[in-house]
């Protein structure tokens, strides 16, 4: 037994002494591969250059420079901080200390763990350490975790002021890319406009996003919760969103379609964009795309519950015509959707005493039967369903407008 313990101790010491050096080489390659991927994914106006990498036995150090080569991209920041703050090519320096595995910290098994800080080089001002930190952990199995921290602080500007407590963002990526998660936590973020208009105080913000690869399909889900404190009281919102059925191979087509639609100036241009990108639309609809969104809102005047769900037809169900009007009409005819809205009586009463446009909207909804008093729940509800080209509102059929002909 004593001999076994001696051999085990020698083995552990060997791992402790030799392991970090070996892991350092592996970690350097992994970090280089990761940084190369990051560099490729950056927009063309951001240039990433390695300035230094010093590999030791137990730890290494690195320094990267992110230069903004197109100054026009800084428009919003220039408007906020002034023209004279930024040079022709401002940059952010990323300095990292990398601890080698197989154990980092006290008892964390990992290939490596890097702690990074960020220094802003504006050109016309002294370099400043940003209130931002990142801890990157490369797991022994290839998983990666990125823990971002925005440290507590405040900012003053002519337009107003802001203050916040420590905010964290955890980004996890599985080794095989089958699972990606984002978790944001912000205990307090407050904005106070200089013109003494309504201040916005966001508290207990928690947002979680999950992307799952299931075969050739992408499944995404989000959970969120936050409280907004204002002069008129507080509002607490919680919700869940699930999107299913996007083909992984269709993501480039989806990105292209969304990017081009967001630049459309009017309906006619939007239809022209869809017509020009009809193959991309068919690619996005290759599988059954569906969405489900549940949300609850608690106010000082009562609660609101809502649900939205829809299901789009697949490309195989659509006509082969190369005309967006024909395809759009088929999408409308074959889609399915439900919307459910529940309002507390106290909320409806308060809204009925609010601004004229709100009072008119409530009166119109109640007068047309779109908002009814549900005896079973004691709430005011709107229950919409659409299927087979037929829309019903609280059980009553409603006409559906045909898609525009041009």
PAMIMAR-569926 format. One record per residue (C-alpha): z, y, x. Coordinates in steps of 0.25 Angstrom, whole numbers, padded with zeros to 4 digits, always signed. Layout:
// residues N
ZYX
...
This chain:
// residues 406
+0000+0000+0000
+0004+0010+0011
-0010+0007+0018
-0017+0009+0005
-0010+0023+0003
-0013+0027+0018
-0028+0023+0016
-0028+0031+0003
-0021+0043+0009
-0032+0043+0021
-0043+0042+0011
-0038+0054+0003
-0036+0062+0015
-0050+0059+0020
-0055+0063+0006
-0047+0076+0007
-0053+0079+0021
-0067+0074+0020
-0070+0075+0005
-0070+0091+0005
-0080+0091+0017
-0090+0081+0010
-0088+0088-0004
-0091+0101+0003
-0105+0096+0006
-0107+0091-0007
-0101+0103-0014
-0110+0112-0006
-0123+0105-0010
-0118+0105-0025
-0115+0120-0024
-0128+0122-0018
-0135+0114-0029
-0127+0122-0039
-0130+0135-0033
-0145+0132-0032
-0145+0129-0047
-0138+0142-0050
-0148+0150-0042
-0160+0143-0049
-0154+0146-0062
-0151+0161-0059
-0161+0171-0065
-0171+0176-0055
-0164+0190-0053
-0151+0183-0047
-0152+0178-0033
-0142+0168-0028
-0141+0167-0013
-0131+0158-0005
-0125+0167+0006
-0115+0158+0012
-0109+0144+0011
-0098+0139+0020
-0094+0125+0019
-0081+0120+0024
-0074+0107+0023
-0064+0109+0011
-0071+0122+0006
-0084+0130+0006
-0088+0144+0004
-0100+0150-0002
-0106+0164-0005
-0118+0166-0015
-0125+0179-0018
-0131+0182-0032
-0140+0194-0031
-0146+0201-0043
-0160+0204-0039
-0164+0211-0052
-0156+0223-0054
-0161+0226-0068
-0153+0214-0073
-0141+0222-0070
-0144+0231-0082
-0132+0229-0090
-0122+0229-0078
-0128+0242-0073
-0126+0248-0087
-0112+0244-0086
-0108+0247-0072
-0118+0258-0068
-0131+0259-0060
-0124+0261-0047
-0116+0249-0046
-0127+0239-0044
-0136+0238-0032
-0150+0233-0032
-0146+0218-0030
-0132+0216-0034
-0126+0203-0032
-0114+0194-0034
-0108+0186-0022
-0102+0172-0026
-0091+0168-0016
-0086+0153-0017
-0076+0144-0011
-0079+0130-0013
-0068+0119-0012
-0073+0105-0008
-0069+0093-0016
-0066+0082-0019
-0053+0090-0023
-0053+0105-0025
-0041+0113-0029
-0029+0104-0030
-0034+0092-0038
-0048+0095-0043
-0059+0084-0040
-0072+0091-0037
-0084+0092-0028
-0081+0107-0025
-0075+0119-0032
-0080+0133-0029
-0072+0146-0032
-0081+0158-0032
-0080+0173-0033
-0090+0183-0036
-0092+0197-0029
-0102+0207-0035
-0111+0215-0025
-0116+0227-0033
-0122+0234-0021
-0116+0248-0024
-0102+0244-0025
-0092+0235-0017
-0093+0220-0020
-0083+0216-0030
-0077+0203-0033
-0080+0200-0048
-0069+0195-0057
-0076+0182-0058
-0073+0168-0052
-0079+0154-0052
-0074+0140-0049
-0085+0130-0048
-0081+0115-0048
-0091+0104-0044
-0085+0091-0049
-0086+0078-0042
-0095+0072-0052
-0105+0085-0052
-0099+0092-0064
-0097+0107-0061
-0087+0117-0067
-0088+0132-0066
-0076+0140-0069
-0078+0155-0071
-0067+0166-0071
-0068+0180-0075
-0055+0186-0071
-0047+0196-0080
-0052+0210-0079
-0057+0223-0086
-0069+0232-0085
-0071+0247-0089
-0084+0253-0092
-0089+0266-0100
-0092+0257-0112
-0078+0251-0112
-0069+0241-0106
-0066+0226-0105
-0055+0217-0101
-0054+0202-0100
-0045+0191-0096
-0049+0179-0087
-0061+0173-0093
-0066+0159-0089
-0079+0151-0090
-0080+0136-0086
-0094+0130-0085
-0095+0115-0083
-0107+0108-0080
-0108+0092-0079
-0115+0086-0067
-0126+0080-0076
-0127+0094-0084
-0124+0086-0097
-0113+0095-0100
-0110+0110-0098
-0099+0118-0103
-0094+0133-0103
-0080+0137-0107
-0077+0152-0108
-0063+0157-0110
-0059+0172-0111
-0045+0176-0115
-0048+0190-0117
-0060+0200-0116
-0059+0214-0122
-0070+0225-0123
-0066+0239-0126
-0078+0249-0129
-0076+0263-0124
-0080+0269-0137
-0068+0263-0143
-0076+0254-0152
-0070+0240-0156
-0064+0233-0144
-0067+0218-0143
-0056+0209-0138
-0061+0194-0136
-0049+0184-0134
-0048+0169-0131
-0063+0167-0130
-0066+0152-0127
-0081+0148-0127
-0085+0134-0123
-0100+0129-0122
-0104+0115-0120
-0118+0110-0116
-0121+0095-0117
-0133+0087-0113
-0135+0075-0123
-0147+0068-0118
-0159+0078-0119
-0151+0087-0128
-0142+0099-0126
-0130+0100-0134
-0121+0113-0134
-0108+0118-0140
-0099+0130-0139
-0085+0133-0144
-0080+0147-0144
-0068+0155-0148
-0064+0169-0147
-0055+0180-0153
-0060+0195-0154
-0049+0205-0156
-0054+0219-0162
-0049+0231-0169
-0051+0224-0182
-0043+0211-0178
-0047+0198-0172
-0058+0188-0174
-0057+0173-0168
-0069+0165-0167
-0071+0150-0164
-0084+0142-0165
-0092+0130-0160
-0107+0129-0158
-0115+0117-0156
-0130+0116-0152
-0137+0103-0151
-0151+0098-0149
-0157+0106-0138
-0166+0098-0129
-0162+0100-0114
-0177+0101-0111
-0179+0112-0121
-0169+0122-0115
-0179+0129-0107
-0188+0131-0119
-0175+0136-0127
-0172+0146-0116
-0186+0151-0116
-0187+0152-0131
-0173+0159-0133
-0176+0169-0121
-0190+0173-0127
-0184+0174-0142
-0173+0183-0137
-0184+0193-0132
-0191+0193-0145
-0190+0207-0151
-0194+0204-0166
-0197+0192-0175
-0212+0193-0172
-0209+0191-0157
-0199+0180-0159
-0209+0172-0167
-0220+0175-0157
-0210+0170-0146
-0207+0157-0154
-0222+0155-0156
-0224+0156-0141
-0213+0147-0138
-0215+0137-0149
-0215+0125-0139
-0202+0129-0134
-0196+0130-0148
-0201+0115-0151
-0195+0111-0138
-0181+0117-0142
-0182+0110-0155
-0186+0096-0149
-0172+0091-0154
-0163+0094-0166
-0156+0107-0163
-0144+0110-0170
-0132+0120-0170
-0119+0120-0176
-0109+0133-0175
-0095+0134-0181
-0087+0146-0180
-0074+0151-0186
-0069+0166-0185
-0055+0170-0189
-0053+0185-0192
-0042+0193-0197
-0049+0193-0211
-0051+0178-0212
-0059+0167-0205
-0074+0164-0205
-0080+0150-0203
-0095+0147-0200
-0104+0136-0197
-0119+0137-0193
-0127+0124-0191
-0142+0122-0189
-0152+0111-0186
-0166+0114-0181
-0178+0104-0183
-0184+0097-0171
-0198+0100-0165
-0203+0087-0171
-0200+0092-0185
-0208+0104-0183
-0223+0106-0185
-0232+0106-0173
-0238+0119-0177
-0239+0129-0165
-0234+0140-0175
-0220+0146-0175
-0221+0150-0189
-0224+0135-0193
-0213+0130-0184
-0203+0140-0188
-0205+0137-0203
-0203+0122-0199
-0190+0125-0191
-0184+0133-0203
-0188+0122-0213
-0182+0111-0205
-0169+0118-0200
-0156+0115-0205
-0144+0125-0205
-0130+0127-0211
-0121+0140-0211
-0107+0140-0217
-0099+0153-0217
-0084+0153-0222
-0077+0167-0224
-0062+0169-0227
-0060+0177-0240
-0052+0187-0231
-0064+0189-0222
-0074+0191-0234
-0064+0201-0240
-0062+0209-0227
-0078+0209-0225
-0080+0214-0239
-0071+0226-0236
-0078+0228-0223
-0090+0237-0219
-0101+0239-0230
-0111+0230-0223
-0101+0218-0223
-0097+0221-0237
-0111+0221-0241
-0114+0208-0234
-0102+0201-0240
-0106+0205-0254
-0120+0201-0252
-0116+0187-0247
-0107+0185-0259
-0116+0191-0269
-0128+0181-0265
-0119+0169-0264
-0120+0168-0248
-0105+0170-0247
-0097+0162-0258
-0082+0160-0261
-0080+0145-0258
-0069+0140-0267
-0066+0128-0259
-0063+0135-0246
-0059+0148-0251
-0069+0155-0241
-0082+0163-0243
-0093+0154-0238
-0108+0154-0235
-0114+0140-0234
-0129+0140-0230
-0138+0128-0228
-0152+0127-0224
-0161+0114-0224
-0175+0110-0227
-0179+0125-0229
-0168+0127-0239
-0156+0137-0238
-0144+0136-0246
-0132+0146-0246
-0119+0141-0253
-0128+0131-0260
-0138+0140-0265
-0153+0139-0260
-0158+0151-0253
-0173+0155-0250
-0177+0154-0235
-0186+0164-0229
-0199+0158-0222
-0201+0161-0208
-0209+0174-0205
-0224+0171-0204
-0226+0180-0192
